[in-house]
Amino acid sequence: MTALPPPVSDSALSLLPLDPLPTRHGPVPPGFRGVWRRTLLEGPGFVTDTRSTVLWLQTAHWHGDLRIPANRPDFGDCRSLTDTSHDQRVWLAAQQGFAGITEVRAADHAQALGVPQHLRSITADSPWCQWHRHIDFQPPRQGRDLGVMVFDATGDVVEEYGVDADYHETWVRLPHSIDACSAWQRPDSAAGTEWLLLAGNWFYHLSDCRPSALQQSLNQPSPQSGSPVALASVAALDLALCFGCWDTASSSGLILHATLPWLEGTEVRLAGTWNPLDAHF
């Protein structure tokens, strides 16, 4: 992307060992790319949800996901995590979001992927999509993040059916989000791990300032590690996942939604050197 400085190297990425990197594979089909807003979640064991803010930005290889519940309390007096109360941090810790590599496979891989028979029968010609999470707001999940994707005739609405969990989600693609999809990493960021994903007029920005030792401990699944109370420390919450409008001319973005509420309405202004994340491939 011309608005960003050219890469200086193809150095190896520093990714957390949440989910093993897939063997080299091609980019996702063009129909998957862009920004998708979830309009429905339903299924056994899930509360039907049409109100949470859930967004998924997809480039050729990389995804960024942000999930903010609808019942967010007031954070008007907070300007940083140190300003938050324990109860506010417990609420923040219940949010979700992750980023990593997306893998799409043809429908004829269903048996190899262990797809349940009832899904094979209703989605016989539909591709299968797996999200390999490498940075996650929550500790590791049980099972794969794998779903079958059924697109409508327009290609701008897709129904996702879970494979390792029984759920159904509806996603609608946002306008002006297909062009100029790219993914970048800032190698010298003082904020730790910093990624920027772009899709048309939209962006997803990730800034992970959690201490390395804490990241590793959060990556160890246990009955307690995923509870909001266990994650409700200032250090554990210092992972900013942001989504907003991107202005190519100024290389800046306006944050509309963020895991840290006081960032909303502020700008991301990016300077320095950024390397393409696709150098991994």
N, C-alpha and C positions, 0 to 999 in steps of 0.2 A: 504494500500500500504506500503510495507516494507521500502521504502526510507524515509517515513515520521515518526516522533515520534508518539508514541501511544497516543490516546486521554486521557484527564484527567477527562472529565466529559461529561454528556449528557445534558448540560445546555440549556435552551431555547434560540432560535435564536432571534436576534434583527433585525427584518425585517420591512421595511417601509410599511405602510398601503396603498400601491398602488392598490393591487388587493387581494381580500380575499383568504386565503389559502383554497384549495379544501379540502373537507372531505377526510380522509385517503383513499388512493387508492394505487394500486400496482405500480410497476415500469413500465416504458415504455417498449414495446417489444424490444428485442435485435436489430431488424432491424432498429430502430430509432437511435441507439447509434453510437457515433463517431463524426467526424468533417465534416461539410457540407459547401461547398462553393457555393454561389449563382452565377449562370451564366446568369440569365435572370429575369427581372421584367417587366411586361407589364399589361395593363388594362386601362379602361376608367378613366380619371383623373390622370393617372400616365404617366410620361415620360419614354418611353422604355429605360431600363438601362442594359447594359452588361459590364460596365467598373468599377463600384464602387467595392470596396473591402468589401464584405459582408461574414461573417463567423458565423457559429452556431455550438457550441460544446455541445453535449448532453451526459449526464451520465444516470444512471438508473432513477434518479428523477429530476436532475437539469440541467438547460441550461444556457449558456452564449452566447450572441449575440453581434457582433461588426459590425458597418456599417460606412465606411469612403468613402465619395464621391471621384470621380476620379480627380477632378480639384483642388487638394490641393495646396495652394500657398507655397512659400518658407518660411520655418521656420529655416533656417540654422544658424541664429544668436541668436536663442532662446534656453535657457537652463532651463527655468522655465516660469510659467504663467506671472510672473512679468516682463519678458522681451518682452512680446507680445504687439503689438499695438491694438487699438480698432478694427480696421478692421480685424486683424487676429483673435481676440477673437470672433467676429461676425461669422467668418467662422467656427471656432471650435464649436461654439454653434449650428451649423446646423447639426453636426454629430448625429448619433444614436447608441444606444447600451443599453442592459438591461440584467438582470439575474433573475432567479427565478425557479419555479417548472413547469414541463411539465406534462400535463395530456393527455392521449390517450384513446379514446373511440371507441367501435366497430361501424360499419356502421349502425347498427340497432338503434342507438341513434339519428339518424338524425332529426327525428320529434321533439323529446324532446329538441334538441339544437336549434331549429328554423332555420334549414338549408333550404335555398331556394329550391324550387322544381326542378329548372333546374340543380342544382348541384347534387341533389339526383339521377337524371336520368342518368347522365354521370359518376357518381362515386359510383354506388350502392353498391359495395362490398369493398369500401375503408375506412380506419379508419379516425377518426377525431382527430385533435391535437389542444390543447389549451395551450398557453404559459401564465402562471400567472406571471406577472412581479412584482418583489418585490424590485428591485433596478433598476432605469431607468435614463439614461442620459437626457431624455426629460420628461416634465410634463406628467400627465396621458393622455392617448389617449381616444378618444370617441369610445365606443364599445369594444367588446372582441377581443383578438388576437387569432382568431380561424380559422383553415383551414382544408380542406380535403386533404389527402395525397395519391397520386397515384404513387406507386412504379413501376419501370420497371422490366423486367424479371431478371436482375442481382441483383436488390436490392440496387444498388449503385447510382441510379438516381431517384429522386422523384420530382413529379410535385405537387405544393401546390396551391390550389384554395381558395381564401378568402371567408369567410361567411358573416361577417359584413361589409366588404369592397370588392369591385369588383376588384380583381387583380389575377394575375397568376405569380408564381415564379418557377424557375427550380433550383434544388439543386443537386450537385454532391459530393459524399462522398470522402474525401481525403484518400489516402492510409495510412496504418499503424496507423489507428485511432480507431479501434474497441476494442482492448485489454485494460485491466486495467483501465476501466473508474471509476473515483471516484471524490468526491467533499468534500472540506475541508474549515473550517473557523478558522481564528486565533482569539481566544477570547481576547487576551491581546495586540492587535496591537495598536501601537502608531499612526497608520495611520487611525484610526477609523474602519470602516467596511472593512474587508479584506477577500476575498474568493479566492480559487484556485480550478479550475476544470481541471481534467486530463483525456485524452483519447489517449491511445497509446503513440505516439511520440509527442503529441501536448498538449498545455495548454492554459487556459484562466484565466487571473488574474485580479481581481477587487480590487481597493483600493479607498475607498470613504472617502475623507477628508473634505467634505463639512460640515459646522456647522449644528448641529441638527435643529436649528430654521429655517435655510435656506432650508434644506431638506423638512421640513414640509410645508413651504410656496410654494415651487416648486411643491408640490404634490396637490395643490389646482388648479383645472383646471379653466382657464379663457381665454378670447380671447387674452390677452396680454402675459400670462405666458409662452406660448410655442414659442414665436417669438425669433429668434436668438439674436436680440438686447436686449431683456429682460434677456436673459441668459448669456450675454457677459461680466459678471464680473469675476474677478479672483476667488472669492469664489465659484460662481456657477459652474465654470468649473473644480473645483478641484476633479474630479472623473476620475481616470485613468483606462481605460479598455484596456487590452493588450492581444494579441494572439501571440503564437510563438512555437518554438521547445523545447521539454522537454527532459532533460537527467536524467534518474532515478538514475544512479550511483552517480551523484553529487548533486542530489536534486536541480537542477537549470535549468533555461530556458533562451533561447535567444529570445528577443522580436523582432518580425518581423513587427507587425502592432499595433498601439496604438492611442487612442484619443488624447494623448499628444505627438506630433511628435518627440520631442527630446529624448523620451524614446526608440525609435526604434534603434536597434543595441546594446542596453545595456542588462545586465543580471538581471534576478530575482533570487536572492539567498535567500532561505527560511530557517530560523532557528527558534528555539523556539517550542512551543507546538501548534499543530493544532488539532481541533476536527472535527470528521466527520459530514458533514451537514446532512447525512442520519439519524443522531440521532433524527431528527425531526419526523421521521416516527416510 
